[in-house]
Every structure is written in C-alpha cells, then in structure tokens.
C-alpha cells in the first residue's frame, strides 16, 4: 500500500526536496498529514520529465511542522530504505548541476 505520492514537476522542486545529508538517501515530502519520527511509509514519486513512477520504503527522520521557520513548507523528511543507491543515482543524475547551488531547500 502506498502511503504518499509525490510528483516532482520541475528540477527546482526536486532540488528543494532532495536531502543529500541523509545517508544513503532521503527526500522531503510536503504534507500536512500528521506523521512521527521513526514512522515507516511507502512513498511513490515521479521525477521531472518522466512518466515512470518510482517507489520505496522509508522511515520519517525529519519533520517540518505547520508554520516552520523560514517559510518552509510543512512535511516530512524520509530516509530511503529500499534500494537507496538506485534512487540516489536517478535523483543525482537529474540534479548534477543544481547540487552545488546555494538555493534554499525545504529543510536546511
């Protein structure tokens, strides 16, 4: 069963959601639903320019509550547990130029 579905329409959205400091890989998922640290979820996502859906099992390791500082959106950071290297590879290939950017993200 899929708990959350995320569609990244642009590279900028994906950049803001990617969490490279979570090892081996993590994604921020904007949501106003209530979640807790350590909660296991199944996430489906679609990358910009693709019609393929990717799916992984993950665990909540970060929470941005409603009204988070800096105008950051409410949501959760999810550590990718199933096949993280493959997901990381797909994401980082798309973000190769953006990863060195100083733009704000949804988390830090």
N, CA, C and O atoms as a printed pandas DataFrame, in Angstrom:
     atom_number atom_name residue_name chain_id  residue_number  x_coord  y_coord  z_coord
0              1         N          UNK        A               1    0.832   -1.180    0.000
1              2        CA          UNK        A               1    0.000    0.000    0.000
2              3         C          UNK        A               1    0.880    1.247    0.000
3              4         O          UNK        A               1    1.820    1.344    0.789
4              5         N          UNK        A               2    0.585    2.181   -0.862
5              6        CA          UNK        A               2    1.338    3.433   -0.943
6              7         C          UNK        A               2    0.724    4.445    0.025
7              8         O          UNK        A               2   -0.481    4.695   -0.002
8              9         N          UNK        A               3    1.575    5.023    0.881
9             10        CA          UNK        A               3    1.107    5.993    1.863
10            11         C          UNK        A               3    1.059    7.413    1.312
11            12         O          UNK        A               3    0.125    8.161    1.601
12            13         N          UNK        A               4    2.072    7.790    0.512
13            14        CA          UNK        A               4    2.148    9.139   -0.049
14            15         C          UNK        A               4    2.635    9.077   -1.493
15            16         O          UNK        A               4    3.469    8.241   -1.842
16            17         N          UNK        A               5    2.105    9.973   -2.330
17            18        CA          UNK        A               5    2.515   10.078   -3.728
18            19         C          UNK        A               5    3.028   11.495   -3.957
19            20         O          UNK        A               5    2.381   12.470   -3.574
20            21         N          UNK        A               6    4.210   11.599   -4.591
21            22        CA          UNK        A               6    4.824   12.896   -4.856
22            23         C          UNK        A               6    5.166   12.982   -6.340
23            24         O          UNK        A               6    5.789   12.078   -6.896
24            25         N          UNK        A               7    4.751   14.086   -6.979
25            26        CA          UNK        A               7    5.120   14.344   -8.367
26            27         C          UNK        A               7    6.023   15.565   -8.391
27            28         O          UNK        A               7    5.600   16.663   -8.030
28            29         N          UNK        A               8    7.260   15.377   -8.813
29            30        CA          UNK        A               8    8.195   16.488   -8.966
30            31         C          UNK        A               8    8.088   16.957  -10.412
31            32         O          UNK        A               8    8.573   16.293  -11.328
32            33         N          UNK        A               9    7.449   18.104  -10.607
33            34        CA          UNK        A               9    7.223   18.613  -11.957
34            35         C          UNK        A               9    8.444   19.325  -12.526
35            36         O          UNK        A               9    8.626   19.370  -13.742
36            37         N          UNK        A              10    9.283   19.884  -11.648
37            38        CA          UNK        A              10   10.451   20.631  -12.113
38            39         C          UNK        A              10   11.698   20.180  -11.357
39            40         O          UNK        A              10   11.611   19.593  -10.279
40            41         N          UNK        A              11   12.855   20.466  -11.944
41            42        CA          UNK        A              11   14.114   20.169  -11.261
42            43         C          UNK        A              11   14.242   20.985   -9.978
43            44         O          UNK        A              11   14.806   20.512   -8.991
44            45         N          UNK        A              12   13.721   22.204   -9.993
45            46        CA          UNK        A              12   13.787   23.048   -8.802
46            47         C          UNK        A              12   13.008   22.417   -7.640
47            48         O          UNK        A              12   13.476   22.435   -6.502
48            49         N          UNK        A              13   11.837   21.866   -7.917
49            50        CA          UNK        A              13   11.071   21.170   -6.878
50            51         C          UNK        A              13   11.858   19.984   -6.334
51            52         O          UNK        A              13   11.909   19.770   -5.123
52            53         N          UNK        A              14   12.469   19.217   -7.225
53            54        CA          UNK        A              14   13.258   18.066   -6.802
54            55         C          UNK        A              14   14.462   18.512   -5.986
55            56         O          UNK        A              14   14.778   17.899   -4.966
56            57         N          UNK        A              15   15.135   19.564   -6.417
57            58        CA          UNK        A              15   16.289   20.085   -5.679
58            59         C          UNK        A              15   15.881   20.469   -4.261
59            60         O          UNK        A              15   16.574   20.134   -3.300
60            61         N          UNK        A              16   14.760   21.167   -4.128
61            62        CA          UNK        A              16   14.305   21.616   -2.805
62            63         C          UNK        A              16   13.918   20.450   -1.906
63            64         O          UNK        A              16   13.944   20.577   -0.682
64            65         N          UNK        A              17   13.557   19.305   -2.504
65            66        CA          UNK        A              17   13.120   18.149   -1.725
66            67         C          UNK        A              17   14.243   17.141   -1.437
67            68         O          UNK        A              17   14.130   16.342   -0.508
68            69         N          UNK        A              18   15.310   17.175   -2.218
69            70        CA          UNK        A              18   16.375   16.190   -2.041
70            71         C          UNK        A              18   17.148   16.478   -0.756
71            72         O          UNK        A              18   17.464   17.630   -0.457
72            73         N          UNK        A              19   17.446   15.435   -0.008
73            74        CA          UNK        A              19   18.134   15.569    1.278
74            75         C          UNK        A              19   19.453   14.779    1.229
75            76         O          UNK        A              19   19.515   13.665    1.748
76            77         N          UNK        A              20   20.507   15.339    0.612
77            78        CA          UNK        A              20   21.761   14.597    0.442
78            79         C          UNK        A              20   22.478   14.328    1.765
79            80         O          UNK        A              20   23.350   13.461    1.823
80            81         N          UNK        A              21   22.126   15.052    2.821
81            82        CA          UNK        A              21   22.787   14.838    4.113
82            83         C          UNK        A              21   22.221   13.625    4.851
83            84         O          UNK        A              21   22.772   13.216    5.873
84            85         N          UNK        A              22   21.132   13.047    4.349
85            86        CA          UNK        A              22   20.615   11.802    4.916
86            87         C          UNK        A              22   21.278   10.665    4.157
87            88         O          UNK        A              22   21.187   10.585    2.932
88            89         N          UNK        A              23   21.937    9.801    4.884
89            90        CA          UNK        A              23   22.656    8.698    4.244
90            91         C          UNK        A              23   21.892    7.400    4.376
91            92         O          UNK        A              23   21.411    7.079    5.463
92            93         N          UNK        A              24   21.770    6.650    3.303
93            94        CA          UNK        A              24   22.372    6.865    2.000
94            95         C          UNK        A              24   21.585    7.833    1.112
95            96         O          UNK        A              24   22.159    8.395    0.179
96            97         N          UNK        A              25   20.274    8.048    1.374
97            98        CA          UNK        A              25   19.496    8.972    0.545
98            99         C          UNK        A              25   18.206    9.343    1.263
99           100         O          UNK        A              25   17.687    8.576    2.075
100          101         N          UNK        A              26   17.692   10.545    0.946
101          102        CA          UNK        A              26   16.442   10.974    1.561
102          103         C          UNK        A              26   15.725   11.992    0.712
103          104         O          UNK        A              26   16.341   12.701   -0.085
104          105         N          UNK        A              27   14.407   12.064    0.887
105          106        CA          UNK        A              27   13.564   13.021    0.186
106          107         C          UNK        A              27   12.622   13.692    1.170
107          108         O          UNK        A              27   12.137   13.066    2.112
108          109         N          UNK        A              28   12.370   14.966    0.941
109          110        CA          UNK        A              28   11.377   15.704    1.705
110          111         C          UNK        A              28   10.048   15.583    0.970
111          112         O          UNK        A              28    9.982   15.748   -0.248
112          113         N          UNK        A              29    8.993   15.294    1.721
113          114        CA          UNK        A              29    7.661   15.170    1.145
114          115         C          UNK        A              29    6.764   16.195    1.827
115          116         O          UNK        A              29    6.513   16.114    3.029
116          117         N          UNK        A              30    6.286   17.157    1.051
117          118        CA          UNK        A              30    5.392   18.170    1.595
118          119         C          UNK        A              30    4.049   17.511    1.912
119          120         O          UNK        A              30    3.437   16.873    1.055
120          121         N          UNK        A              31    3.606   17.679    3.158
121          122        CA          UNK        A              31    2.329   17.118    3.582
122          123         C          UNK        A              31    1.870   17.817    4.850
123          124         O          UNK        A              31    2.681   18.229    5.680
124          125         N          UNK        A              32    0.569   17.943    4.984
125          126        CA          UNK        A              32    0.024   18.481    6.226
126          127         C          UNK        A              32   -0.531   17.354    7.096
127          128         O          UNK        A              32   -1.048   17.599    8.186
128          129         N          UNK        A              33   -0.420   16.123    6.607
129          130        CA          UNK        A              33   -0.841   14.966    7.401
130          131         C          UNK        A              33    0.104   14.800    8.585
131          132         O          UNK        A              33    1.274   15.177    8.517
132          133         N          UNK        A              34   -0.408   14.242    9.652
133          134        CA          UNK        A              34    0.387   14.035   10.856
134          135         C          UNK        A              34    1.236   12.769   10.727
135          136         O          UNK        A              34    0.726   11.698   10.399
136          137         N          UNK        A              35    2.530   12.906   10.989
137          138        CA          UNK        A              35    3.470   11.785   10.967
138          139         C          UNK        A              35    4.381   11.908   12.175
139          140         O          UNK        A              35    4.429   12.960   12.812
140          141         N          UNK        A              36    5.107   10.841   12.499
141          142        CA          UNK        A              36    6.000   10.876   13.647
142          143         C          UNK        A              36    7.365   10.305   13.270
143          144         O          UNK        A              36    7.483    9.484   12.361
144          145         N          UNK        A              37    8.395   10.761   13.991
145          146        CA          UNK        A              37    9.750   10.247   13.754
146          147         C          UNK        A              37    9.760    8.739   13.947
147          148         O          UNK        A              37    9.192    8.211   14.903
148          149         N          UNK        A              38   10.419    8.062   13.016
149          150        CA          UNK        A              38   10.508    6.608   13.072
150          151         C          UNK        A              38    9.379    5.887   12.353
151          152         O          UNK        A              38    9.415    4.664   12.213
152          153         N          UNK        A              39    8.384    6.625   11.898
153          154        CA          UNK        A              39    7.258    6.012   11.186
154          155         C          UNK        A              39    7.728    5.469    9.843
155          156         O          UNK        A              39    8.439    6.154    9.107
156          157         N          UNK        A              40    7.335    4.248    9.525
157          158        CA          UNK        A              40    7.672    3.648    8.238
158          159         C          UNK        A              40    6.550    3.916    7.250
159          160         O          UNK        A              40    5.370    3.780    7.572
160          161         N          UNK        A              41    6.943    4.302    6.030
161          162        CA          UNK        A              41    5.991    4.665    4.976
162          163         C          UNK        A              41    6.424    4.073    3.647
163          164         O          UNK        A              41    7.595    3.753    3.445
164          165         N          UNK        A              42    5.469    3.934    2.749
165          166        CA          UNK        A              42    5.759    3.611    1.359
166          167         C          UNK        A              42    5.468    4.861    0.540
167          168         O          UNK        A              42    4.359    5.394    0.572
168          169         N          UNK        A              43    6.472    5.318   -0.190
169          170        CA          UNK        A              43    6.385    6.540   -0.977
170          171         C          UNK        A              43    6.499    6.193   -2.457
171          172         O          UNK        A              43    7.366    5.415   -2.856
172          173         N          UNK        A              44    5.617    6.775   -3.267
173          174        CA          UNK        A              44    5.733    6.691   -4.726
174          175         C          UNK        A              44    6.031    8.101   -5.220
175          176         O          UNK        A              44    5.455    9.074   -4.732
176          177         N          UNK        A              45    6.937    8.204   -6.194
177          178        CA          UNK        A              45    7.269    9.518   -6.727
178          179         C          UNK        A              45    7.563    9.451   -8.209
179          180         O          UNK        A              45    7.930    8.407   -8.747
180          181         N          UNK        A              46    7.391   10.598   -8.861
181          182        CA          UNK        A              46    7.663   10.729  -10.293
182          183         C          UNK        A              46    8.647   11.871  -10.477
183          184         O          UNK        A              46    8.451   12.962   -9.941
184          185         N          UNK        A              47    9.693   11.619  -11.227
185          186        CA          UNK        A              47   10.735   12.621  -11.466
186          187         C          UNK        A              47   10.366   13.515  -12.643
187          188         O          UNK        A              47    9.592   13.107  -13.509
188          189         N          UNK        A              48   10.914   14.736  -12.685
189          190        CA          UNK        A              48   10.617   15.657  -13.788
190          191         C          UNK        A              48   10.970   15.045  -15.145
191          192         O          UNK        A              48   12.017   14.417  -15.301
192          193         N          UNK        A              49   10.095   15.235  -16.107
193          194        CA          UNK        A              49   10.357   14.758  -17.464
194          195         C          UNK        A              49   10.173   13.268  -17.643
195          196         O          UNK        A              49   10.551   12.726  -18.682
196          197         N          UNK        A              50    9.604   12.592  -16.662
197          198        CA          UNK        A              50    9.435   11.149  -16.740
198          199         C          UNK        A              50    7.984   10.786  -16.456
199          200         O          UNK        A              50    7.286   11.483  -15.719
200          201         N          UNK        A              51    7.548    9.697  -17.045
201          202        CA          UNK        A              51    6.210    9.193  -16.734
202          203         C          UNK        A              51    6.289    7.989  -15.803
203          204         O          UNK        A              51    5.266    7.493  -15.332
204          205         N          UNK        A              52    7.509    7.522  -15.540
205          206        CA          UNK        A              52    7.696    6.355  -14.676
206          207         C          UNK        A              52    7.487    6.735  -13.213
207          208         O          UNK        A              52    7.909    7.802  -12.767
208          209         N          UNK        A              53    6.833    5.849  -12.482
209          210        CA          UNK        A              53    6.669    6.008  -11.038
210          211         C          UNK        A              53    7.726    5.152  -10.344
211          212         O          UNK        A              53    7.945    3.995  -10.701
212          213         N          UNK        A              54    8.367    5.740   -9.358
213          214        CA          UNK        A              54    9.337    5.031   -8.543
214          215         C          UNK        A              54    8.719    4.857   -7.163
215          216         O          UNK        A              54    7.879    5.657   -6.751
216          217         N          UNK        A              55    9.129    3.826   -6.456
217          218        CA          UNK        A              55    8.548    3.556   -5.147
218          219         C          UNK        A              55    9.629    3.061   -4.197
219          220         O          UNK        A              55   10.547    2.347   -4.600
220          221         N          UNK        A              56    9.509    3.452   -2.924
221          222        CA          UNK        A              56   10.444    2.952   -1.919
222          223         C          UNK        A              56    9.783    2.898   -0.549
223          224         O          UNK        A              56    8.800    3.587   -0.274
224          225         N          UNK        A              57   10.356    2.063    0.291
225          226        CA          UNK        A              57   10.002    2.025    1.705
226          227         C          UNK        A              57   10.963    2.967    2.405
227          228         O          UNK        A              57   12.155    2.987    2.099
228          229         N          UNK        A              58   10.448    3.746    3.343
229          230        CA          UNK        A              58   11.296    4.684    4.046
230          231         C          UNK        A              58   10.850    4.886    5.478
231          232         O          UNK        A              58    9.840    4.342    5.923
232          233         N          UNK        A              59   11.636    5.686    6.188
233          234        CA          UNK        A              59   11.330    5.990    7.581
234          235         C          UNK        A              59   11.445    7.501    7.782
235          236         O          UNK        A              59   12.363    8.134    7.261
236          237         N          UNK        A              60   10.508    8.074    8.539
237          238        CA          UNK        A              60   10.493    9.512    8.794
238          239         C          UNK        A              60   11.650    9.870    9.730
239          240         O          UNK        A              60   11.757    9.344   10.838
240          241         N          UNK        A              61   12.524   10.786    9.254
241          242        CA          UNK        A              61   13.685   11.218   10.049
242          243         C          UNK        A              61   13.706   12.728   10.259
243          244         O          UNK        A              61   14.602   13.247   10.924
244          245         N          UNK        A              62   12.725   13.438    9.699
245          246        CA          UNK        A              62   12.703   14.900    9.767
246          247         C          UNK        A              62   11.248   15.338    9.707
247          248         O          UNK        A              62   10.456   14.772    8.953
248          249         N          UNK        A              63   10.898   16.336   10.494
249          250        CA          UNK        A              63    9.539   16.875   10.435
250          251         C          UNK        A              63    9.604   18.395   10.413
251          252         O          UNK        A              63   10.208   19.012   11.290
252          253         N          UNK        A              64    8.979   18.994    9.407
253          254        CA          UNK        A              64    8.745   20.439    9.354
254          255         C          UNK        A              64    7.277   20.621    9.742
255          256         O          UNK        A              64    6.396   20.256    8.962
256          257         N          UNK        A              65    6.989   21.168   10.909
257          258        CA          UNK        A              65    5.587   21.360   11.297
258          259         C          UNK        A              65    4.965   22.532   10.541
259          260         O          UNK        A              65    5.671   23.337    9.932
260          261         N          UNK        A              66    3.653   22.617   10.587
261          262        CA          UNK        A              66    2.978   23.800   10.042
262          263         C          UNK        A              66    3.556   25.031   10.710
263          264         O          UNK        A              66    3.757   25.035   11.924
264          265         N          UNK        A              67    3.827   26.076    9.943
265          266        CA          UNK        A              67    4.386   27.305   10.488
266          267         C          UNK        A              67    5.871   27.227   10.773
267          268         O          UNK        A              67    6.377   27.986   11.600
268          269         N          UNK        A              68    6.590   26.321   10.105
269          270        CA          UNK        A              68    8.038   26.171   10.304
270          271         C          UNK        A              68    8.753   27.474    9.970
271          272         O          UNK        A              68    8.289   28.245    9.130
272          273         N          UNK        A              69    9.879   27.719   10.627
273          274        CA          UNK        A              69   10.644   28.944   10.400
274          275         C          UNK        A              69   11.132   29.035    8.957
275          276         O          UNK        A              69   11.284   28.024    8.271
276          277         N          UNK        A              70   11.374   30.259    8.515
277          278        CA          UNK        A              70   11.901   30.486    7.179
278          279         C          UNK        A              70   10.891   30.240    6.075
279          280         O          UNK        A              70   11.263   30.177    4.903
280          281         N          UNK        A              71    9.615   30.099    6.428
281          282        CA          UNK        A              71    8.595   29.862    5.417
282          283         C          UNK        A              71    8.689   28.500    4.764
283          284         O          UNK        A              71    8.152   28.291    3.676
284          285         N          UNK        A              72    9.364   27.574    5.417
285          286        CA          UNK        A              72    9.494   26.234    4.839
286          287         C          UNK        A              72    8.154   25.508    4.904
287          288         O          UNK        A              72    7.402   25.677    5.864
288          289         N          UNK        A              73    7.854   24.704    3.891
289          290        CA          UNK        A              73    6.560   24.019    3.865
290          291         C          UNK        A              73    6.480   22.919    4.916
291          292         O          UNK        A              73    7.491   22.332    5.302
292          293         N          UNK        A              74    5.269   22.655    5.367
293          294        CA          UNK        A              74    5.040   21.539    6.285
294          295         C          UNK        A              74    5.317   20.239    5.545
295          296         O          UNK        A              74    4.994   20.107    4.364
296          297         N          UNK        A              75    5.914   19.283    6.238
297          298        CA          UNK        A              75    6.171   17.996    5.612
298          299         C          UNK        A              75    7.161   17.168    6.395
299          300         O          UNK        A              75    7.505   17.482    7.534
300          301         N          UNK        A              76    7.609   16.109    5.761
301          302        CA          UNK        A              76    8.486   15.143    6.417
302          303         C          UNK        A              76    9.690   14.811    5.538
303          304         O          UNK        A              76    9.594   14.800    4.311
304          305         N          UNK        A              77   10.811   14.545    6.180
305          306        CA          UNK        A              77   11.978   14.018    5.501
306          307         C          UNK        A              77   11.984   12.516    5.690
307          308         O          UNK        A              77   11.865   12.017    6.809
308          309         N          UNK        A              78   12.125   11.802    4.586
309          310        CA          UNK        A              78   12.049   10.348    4.622
310          311         C          UNK        A              78   13.372    9.745    4.156
311          312         O          UNK        A              78   13.835   10.014    3.048
312          313         N          UNK        A              79   13.967    8.932    5.014
313          314        CA          UNK        A              79   15.181    8.186    4.651
314          315         C          UNK        A              79   14.759    7.004    3.789
315          316         O          UNK        A              79   13.884    6.229    4.175
316          317         N          UNK        A              80   15.384    6.867    2.622
317          318        CA          UNK        A              80   15.053    5.790    1.691
318          319         C          UNK        A              80   15.725    4.509    2.171
319          320         O          UNK        A              80   16.945    4.458    2.322
320          321         N          UNK        A              81   14.917    3.475    2.409
321          322        CA          UNK        A              81   15.443    2.210    2.914
322          323         C          UNK        A              81   15.592    1.146    1.830
323          324         O          UNK        A              81   16.542    0.364    1.871
324          325         N          UNK        A              82   14.675    1.098    0.861
325          326        CA          UNK        A              82   14.742    0.048   -0.161
326          327         C          UNK        A              82   15.483    0.559   -1.393
327          328         O          UNK        A              82   15.088    1.548   -2.011
328          329         N          UNK        A              83   16.554   -0.128   -1.732
329          330        CA          UNK        A              83   17.363    0.183   -2.915
330          331         C          UNK        A              83   17.760    1.661   -2.978
331          332         O          UNK        A              83   17.563    2.306   -4.008
332          333         N          UNK        A              84   18.318    2.208   -1.885
333          334        CA          UNK        A              84   18.613    3.645   -1.839
334          335         C          UNK        A              84   19.614    4.104   -2.889
335          336         O          UNK        A              84   19.502    5.222   -3.392
336          337         N          UNK        A              85   20.584    3.273   -3.231
337          338        CA          UNK        A              85   21.589    3.697   -4.207
338          339         C          UNK        A              85   20.981    3.945   -5.586
339          340         O          UNK        A              85   21.403    4.861   -6.292
340          341         N          UNK        A              86   20.005    3.146   -5.969
341          342        CA          UNK        A              86   19.337    3.342   -7.260
342          343         C          UNK        A              86   18.552    4.649   -7.271
343          344         O          UNK        A              86   18.631    5.417   -8.231
344          345         N          UNK        A              87   17.790    4.904   -6.200
345          346        CA          UNK        A              87   17.016    6.151   -6.126
346          347         C          UNK        A              87   17.960    7.354   -6.109
347          348         O          UNK        A              87   17.724    8.343   -6.804
348          349         N          UNK        A              88   19.018    7.266   -5.322
349          350        CA          UNK        A              88   20.000    8.349   -5.230
350          351         C          UNK        A              88   20.622    8.618   -6.607
351          352         O          UNK        A              88   20.783    9.772   -7.004
352          353         N          UNK        A              89   20.965    7.565   -7.321
353          354        CA          UNK        A              89   21.571    7.692   -8.651
354          355         C          UNK        A              89   20.630    8.434   -9.607
355          356         O          UNK        A              89   21.054    9.366  -10.290
356          357         N          UNK        A              90   19.358    8.028   -9.659
357          358        CA          UNK        A              90   18.383    8.684  -10.550
358          359         C          UNK        A              90   18.245   10.169  -10.201
359          360         O          UNK        A              90   18.247   11.025  -11.086
360          361         N          UNK        A              91   18.127   10.462   -8.908
361          362        CA          UNK        A              91   17.926   11.840   -8.463
362          363         C          UNK        A              91   19.164   12.683   -8.737
363          364         O          UNK        A              91   19.057   13.774   -9.298
364          365         N          UNK        A              92   20.333   12.193   -8.350
365          366        CA          UNK        A              92   21.559   12.985   -8.515
366          367         C          UNK        A              92   21.935   13.170   -9.970
367          368         O          UNK        A              92   22.530   14.191  -10.315
368          369         N          UNK        A              93   21.607   12.215  -10.844
369          370        CA          UNK        A              93   21.850   12.420  -12.276
370          371         C          UNK        A              93   21.046   13.605  -12.784
371          372         O          UNK        A              93   21.552   14.406  -13.570
372          373         N          UNK        A              94   19.812   13.724  -12.349
373          374        CA          UNK        A              94   18.985   14.863  -12.769
374          375         C          UNK        A              94   19.467   16.169  -12.157
375          376         O          UNK        A              94   19.376   17.223  -12.786
376          377         N          UNK        A              95   19.976   16.102  -10.936
377          378        CA          UNK        A              95   20.362   17.313  -10.202
378          379         C          UNK        A              95   21.848   17.637  -10.289
379          380         O          UNK        A              95   22.336   18.459   -9.513
380          381         N          UNK        A              96   22.566   17.028  -11.194
381          382        CA          UNK        A              96   24.026   17.161  -11.220
382          383         C          UNK        A              96   24.504   18.611  -11.167
383          384         O          UNK        A              96   25.495   18.899  -10.497
384          385         N          UNK        A              97   23.837   19.513  -11.842
385          386        CA          UNK        A              97   24.252   20.930  -11.829
386          387         C          UNK        A              97   23.746   21.663  -10.597
387          388         O          UNK        A              97   24.416   22.565  -10.095
388          389         N          UNK        A              98   22.582   21.287  -10.109
389          390        CA          UNK        A              98   21.948   22.005   -9.008
390          391         C          UNK        A              98   22.541   21.678   -7.635
391          392         O          UNK        A              98   22.396   22.475   -6.709
392          393         N          UNK        A              99   23.202   20.532   -7.479
393          394        CA          UNK        A              99   23.659   20.104   -6.162
394          395         C          UNK        A              99   24.643   21.067   -5.512
395          396         O          UNK        A              99   24.748   21.106   -4.286
396          397         N          UNK        A             100   25.357   21.835   -6.306
397          398        CA          UNK        A             100   26.306   22.800   -5.751
398          399         C          UNK        A             100   25.659   24.168   -5.514
399          400         O          UNK        A             100   26.326   25.121   -5.110
400          401         N          UNK        A             101   24.366   24.247   -5.767
401          402        CA          UNK        A             101   23.649   25.520   -5.620
402          403         C          UNK        A             101   23.529   25.928   -4.166
403          404         O          UNK        A             101   23.534   25.087   -3.267
404          405         N          UNK        A             102   23.422   27.210   -3.948
405          406        CA          UNK        A             102   23.204   27.733   -2.612
406          407         C          UNK        A             102   21.744   28.049   -2.354
407          408         O          UNK        A             102   21.411   28.639   -1.327
408          409         N          UNK        A             103   20.860   27.661   -3.282
409          410        CA          UNK        A             103   19.435   27.923   -3.124
410          411         C          UNK        A             103   18.891   27.229   -1.875
411          412         O          UNK        A             103   19.375   26.172   -1.470
412          413         N          UNK        A             104   17.879   27.848   -1.279
413          414        CA          UNK        A             104   17.241   27.258   -0.114
414          415         C          UNK        A             104   16.507   25.982   -0.497
415          416         O          UNK        A             104   16.000   25.838   -1.609
416          417         N          UNK        A             105   16.465   25.067    0.454
417          418        CA          UNK        A             105   15.698   23.844    0.261
418          419         C          UNK        A             105   14.542   23.849    1.245
419          420         O          UNK        A             105   14.371   24.801    2.005
420          421         N          UNK        A             106   13.765   22.807    1.231
421          422        CA          UNK        A             106   12.617   22.712    2.137
422          423         C          UNK        A             106   13.034   22.344    3.553
423          424         O          UNK        A             106   12.209   22.390    4.465
424          425         N          UNK        A             107   14.299   21.978    3.756
425          426        CA          UNK        A             107   14.729   21.511    5.070
426          427         C          UNK        A             107   15.812   22.374    5.695
427          428         O          UNK        A             107   15.626   22.893    6.795
428          429         N          UNK        A             108   16.922   22.534    5.022
429          430        CA          UNK        A             108   18.040   23.283    5.625
430          431         C          UNK        A             108   18.536   24.337    4.657
431          432         O          UNK        A             108   19.471   25.074    4.972
